[in-house]
């Protein structure tokens, strides 16, 4: 996945990269807007959706809405912490990139120490909330995700193209948090959902990185499209990571997470998404990359919605394959004869 050299990329001198628009213009105009930028509200909305999907697919009966609320609340705080740490550690490189130089830290709308304290508080609060109200395993997964995002993914971004894989692991954990909130264990269904999210993120992010490859180079980030200017390796990786989405999504039906209708929708969506990456493989231009990116943000909600609306196994055998431990209650028939009394006449 990487080009021959993996040495860190340093951003160019600021005078070379000066934006003709002059001083960075802050994107956020209010205190609420500043913090919405810092915690990446729009990006983390997807985190909550995938968490809720994992919760719903793990739940065999009616949804426990109170538990789902606490699960999403704790996950939201943990995701906010990871985003705060990320922007804190990347504030210098964000200042070089035209796409990110208007963020609150590069634009000096907020002090770094304030962001650091907020990251610590939200991280502890998220893990504690999950641990007390939901379970220890979801709390451990959330805490692990913060550490992985902050101390491994973020530092690796200017050093190796494999940072994308680490970032994909971070994005794969939220549905596992939702699943384990219900079952308390990492069943096959949890691994399947995490795998689906992991694989989906690679073509999704590579398409974005291709469109902004010059900007990522300004920031000194070692993204694959920066190291692969002709796009040959990028295109190959995008195709090779989109095609597995088809069997992964179909496996949800085989494991008992969803029904036949979900399999049909997932197959059609997977074929359409794969066709877009094949188009990029042939053209390798910004237009086809944008189509892949838009296709990715269409594919995921469609497939997850189909799984959620068609949740549940088609058979008891499929149910047992998807969950490591389960008790199936068989209601007594009203026509069954009564058991003889053991009392003496």
Buried (B, 14 or more C-beta within 10 A) or exposed (E): BBEEEEEEBEBEEEEEBEEEEEEBEBBBEEEEBBBBBBBBBEEBEBBBBBBBBBBBBBBBEEEBEEBBEBBBBBBBBBBBBBBBBBBBBBBEBBBBBBEBBBBBBBBEBBEEEBBBEBBEBBBBBBBBBBBEBBBEBBBBBBBBBBBBBBEBBBEBBBBBBBBBBBBBBBBBBBBBBBBBBBBBBBBBBBBBBBBBBBBBBBBBBBBBBBBBBEBBBBBBBBBBBBBBEEBEBBBBBBBBBBBBBBEBBBBBBBBBBBBEEBBBBBBBBBEEBBEBBBBBBEBBEBEBBBBBBEBBEBBBBBBBBBBBEBBBBBEEEBBBBBBEEEEEEEEEEEEEEEEEEEEEE
